Amino acid sequence: MPRIAGIDIPEKKKIFFALQYIHGIGPKFAADILAEAGIDPNLRANQLDEQAGAKITAIIDANYLVEGALRRQVSQNVQRLKDIRSYRGDRHRRGLPVRGQRTRSNSRTRKGKRKTVAGKKGVKG
């Protein structure tokens, strides 16, 4: 597997898609990096020579926040929201959706498996 910016990328895929395996690089950044490096996006990752790989690594290191540094920054941002006791931070703390989604019928991903609440049906007044 070729290594770019210290990360292993799949060698059989086109370099445009292989770059997207790096956390923090999506389609737009991958296209920008390849355009700046002057590399054909249709080349396979294993067809790159050392010089092209070094060029891509230099561009990523100079201009983009990726992998560990990006994950650290995101977690620090979330921690800051929790520390200042903002509404968003409170939603993060409780494990609920943060961006205003409804929670009455959906949001199982954030809330986890259903917890049955007993005693709702069959109570006659």
N, C-alpha and C positions, 0 to 999 in steps of 0.2 A: 504494500500500500504506500503510495506517495504521501509525504508529509508536507503540508503547507501551513505556515504560521504555527508549527508545533502540533498540528492536529492531523491524524490519519484521515485521508479521504478515499472514497472508493475509486479504484483505478480503472474499472471497465466503463464507468459513466462518462458522459461528456463533461468537460471541465466546468461549464456553466452550472450544471446540476450538482456536480461534486462539491463545488464551493459552498453550496447551500447546506451541506452537512455540518458546516461550522456554525456554532450557536452565535447568532447576531448577524448573519449574512443571509439575506433573502434574495429573491429574483432581481430586484433593482440594484442592490449593492453588488451582486455578482456580475451583472452586466456592466456597471460602472467600473469595477476593478479590472475586468477583462479589456474594456475599451481603453482605460488608462495604460494598461500594460501592453496593449497592442497585440493581444492574443485572440485567435479565432475561437469563438464560443463552442464551435462544433468539434474541436479537437478532443480526443479522449484524454483522461487524466494521465494514463500511462504513456502517452505520446509526448508529454511535455519534457523538455530537457531541463537540466539543473538550473540553467540561467533563467528560464521562464518561471520556474518554481520560486527561485530566489526573488525575482522581480515582483511576483504576486505577494510573497511573504512581506517584502519591504513595504508595499503599498498598504497591506492590511495593518501592519504594525504601526505605520505612520498615521493612518487616517481613521481607523475603525476600532471601536471597543467591542471585543469579542470574547467568548468563552468565560473563563473564570472572573475576569475583571467586570464583564457585563453582568454576570449573575450576582456578583458582590454588590454592584451598584444598585441593582433592582431590589435586592434584599435590604440594603441600607435605606432606600427610599420608602419601602413598606414599613421598616422599623421606625423611621422618622414619623410617619403618619400615626403609628401606634403610640409613640412617645408623646406627641402633642395632643393625643386624645381627640383626633378629628373623627368625623362621621365615617369616612373611608377607612381609617385605621381601626375603628370599632368593628366595622363589617369584616375586615381582615381577621381581627382577633376572634370573632365569633364563627368564622368559617362560612360566612354568607356571601352572596353575590355583592360586588362592590359598585357596579356601574348602573344601578337602578333597575335591574331586571326584576320581574315578578317572582315571588317565592311561594305563592299560594298553590300553584299547580306544577311548576317546574323547578329547576335548580337542584336536581338530585345530585349532580356532579359535585357541587360545593357542599351540600348538606349531608351527603353520605346516604347510606342505606336507610330505608324508612324505619322509624321507631313507632311502634303501635301505641296509641294512647287509649287505655281502657276506660270504659264507662261512659262512652258518648252515646251509643245507640241503646234503645230499650229502656231509657229512663222515663217513666210515666209520672206525670204530676198529679 
